[in-house]
Amino acid sequence: MADTENTANVLIVVDAENLYLDYQGKFSTDSNHPVDLGEPTPYVYMFIRYDEMLSGQATDDLNIVVNTNNNIRWRITSLTGNTRFSVALNGCDILRGEGCITSPILIEPTVTVPLPSVHGNQVTVDSKQTYKDAYFQATAVNPTTTPLVYTFTFALANNDGNILSYFSWDPKITITA
């Protein structure tokens, strides 16, 4: 179970290439009208530390358990590491359980990270690059008797950064005292 005043980091991984191939002709470039992926969806996989998971590790319907006063952060990437196709979270709406977490907000810190490079036949990590991170964050404020349900919306883009479509799906959270 999660500790008090910790941060639960949820990693969302999208099979963007197959999503792109399978949804040809069904795209929506209107962020207010995303394509609903339904339940279950084979394109979204969510991960969290084992002790914060209630059920659904590596599925589209991850149920996590956090204590009140815990932060929850959601980050997203594609199976190709946002190279061939990229994804970006652009919205989070609470469907059931309002008042159990604060409204999720987008946080965009700029950090410096190591950058691997090749020298001959050897890979070294002797360079750095500036990286703009992006994640949604909320704080658990009240326990839930039933799982809190929310909708995440994300953009799918090509490797030129052009938005191809917006998609959505509905994960869950359980908050303990």
N, C-alpha and C positions, 0 to 999 in steps of 0.2 A: 504494500500500500504506500502511497505517496506520503512524504514528510510534509509537515507544516512549513509554509513560507518557502517552498521550493518552486522550481520551474519545470513543468512537464513539456518536453520538446517533442512535438509530433512532426514526423517527416512524411510528407505526401509525395508519392512517386506515381507519375502518370505514364502509361504506355502510349505516348503521344503519336508515334508512327502508326500503330494499328488503329488508334482513335481516328486519326486523319484518314486512313484508307477506308475504314468501315462507315464513316459518316459523310462521305462524299455526297453532295446534293442536299444535305440536311443541315448545313452550317448556318449559324446566326452570328452576324457581326454586330448585333445590337446587344450591348451589355445588360440592358434591361429585360431582354428576352433570351436568356441562354438556353441552349439545348439541354434538357433534363436527361441525364444518363440513366435514370431509373435505379431500381434496386433488384438484384445486385448488379454491379457493373464490373466487367472484367478489365477495365482500363485504369482503375485507381487502386493503389496499394498504400496503406498507412501503417507506420511503424512508431513504436514508442518503447521506452525501457520496459522490460518484462514486469517489474514490480508496480508499474503504473497502468498495466493492461488488465482490463476485466475480461474482454474477449475480442476476437476478430483481428488479431495481429496479422499484418500483411494482406488485409482485405480492404474493401471499400467501406466497410461498416465497423470500424474500430471503436470499441467501447472502452473508454479510459476511466480510471477512478483517480480523483484528486481530492485533497482536503480543501476546506475553505481557506482562503488567503493564499492559495497556490496560484501562480501564474501559469497560463497555458500559451504556448507559442506554436504556431503552425507555419511550416515552410514547405515549399513545393519545388519539385524538379521533375524532369522527364527521365525516362530510362536511358536516353542518350546524353544525359548531363547537360541538357539545354543547348545542344549543338545543332543537330539536324532539325529538330522541332523543339521549341521551348514552351514553357507554361509559366503563368504568373497568376497568383491569387489576386482577385480584384474585388471580392465582396464576401461578407459573412453576415447572415441574418439569422436570428434566433426564431425558430418556428414554435417550439414548445419548451417552457421552462424559463421564461423571461424573469429577471431578478435573481437568477442563480449565478450568473456570471456578469461581469461588466460588459458593455458593448465592445466587441472585438474591434481593435483599431490597427491600422497599418503602421508598422515601425520600419524606418529605413536607415539603419546605422551604416556608416562608412568605416571599414576596417582594413587593416593591412594583413595579407595572407602570403604564405610562402608560394613560390612559383617554381615548379620543376623545369629543368632545362637539360638538353643533351649536349655533352662534350665528348666527341668521339663515340665510343660505345658505352659510355657511362652516363647515367642520369644523376644529376645533382640537384639539390634544393638550395641554391645559393642566391636566388633572386627573390624579390618581393613584388607584389602588385597591390594596388588599391582596389578594393572590392566593395560594391554597394550591396549590402544585404537587404532583404525585404521579408518581413514576416508579419502575420497577424498575431496580436496578443490580447488576452483577456485575463481577468482575475476571478477565481471562484469566490463568491461572497455568501452563498447560502447552500445548505445541503439540499439534495433532491430526493424525492421519494420514487420518482420514475426518471429514466434517463432524459436529459436535456437534448433536444433535437435542434440542429442548426443546418443551414444550407450554405455551402461554399460555392462560389462562382470563380471560375478561372478562365483565363484567355489562353488559346492555343495559337502560337505564332510560328512562322517559318524561320529559316536561319538568316533572313534579312530583317527580322523583327516585325514583319507585317502580320497583323492579327488575321487569322483565318476563321476563327469562331470562338464563341464563349460557351462554356458548359457548366453544369451544376450537378451536385449530388448532396445527400443529407446524412452526415455522420451523427454520432451520439456521444454524450459525456455523462458519467455519474459522479456526483459530488458528495463526499462524505463529510461528517462533522469535523 
